[in-house]
């Protein structure tokens, strides 16, 4: 355990400050190149730089390469390569709106480095019940889980700071769970994700100076999913991600098909005269977590974000409890 302290400190410092220092010049560069989109939840016309996934992936690469230099683990390479592929897939979608099936299929391909590098254990661990051996079926779980975690974070990226703030809570909850389960190496691998998310949140929070775009949201979500797989904490990770998973389920259930959110005509929320958010009555609009939160009445963007963070914190606590129950089983 003590030999992991230096790699942990160095990788976390590099992860945080890489994103923290690179993002401001990236914002200026994107603005000069006119890579901006309108913040539709602001009363005035506000153009925000996008995509911020560039600084996010640089932070991932820098921190995980340092960890690999120290630890020489295939699991780190698997997390790194899978995250880079997810960024590339998202960047394509940032530049050109692709069809609804593009990201799920492409992200399934992005999961293959985990398989080829053998960076997984085919035993699926459950709290209280122990491990279930599913060697063939588990390959399918890998191919499915990576698109789910990537698109889940991407789908919740609808308000200033929500995606990055949500990932701060979920990733640190996952790290704590890994420490509880005494999987110290993977806990160290997961820590930079929380610091990367935290550094980006500084510029993504309300009012946003930069949006992560599909490239940033997919990189964060896929890195989270890859860590869950190589760290053998799939169930714990799913619990921590519950609010975002519910949001994706509601979206798919209401739309009844996989569709790119930018191609949807009906909007789940609209604005009041004082520009608060309120749930729409449009029957063609998808049901989302934000729409459910607004069911009781209009709220400001900041108030909705706070409610989502409360749900994320509650789910994070449940994930830690799940890890404790798994530890008892071991």
Protein Blocks (a to p, Z undefined) as FASTA:
>chain_A
ZZmmmmmmmmmmmmmmmmmmmmmmmmmmmmmnopacddfkbfbacdddddfklmmmmmmm
mmmmmmmmmnopaklmmmmmmmmmmmmmmmmmmmpccdfklmmmmmmmmmmmmmmnopac
fbdcdehklpaddfklmmmmmmmmmmmmmmmmmmmmmbghklmmmmmmmmmmmmmmmmmn
opaklmmmmmmmmmmmmmmmmmmmccdfbdebjmlmmmmmmmmmmmmmmnopmkmmmmmm
mmmmmmmmmmmmmnopacdfklpmbdfbdcdfkopacddfbfkbccdfklmmmmnoccdf
klmmmmmmmmmmmmmmmmmmmmmmmmmmZZ
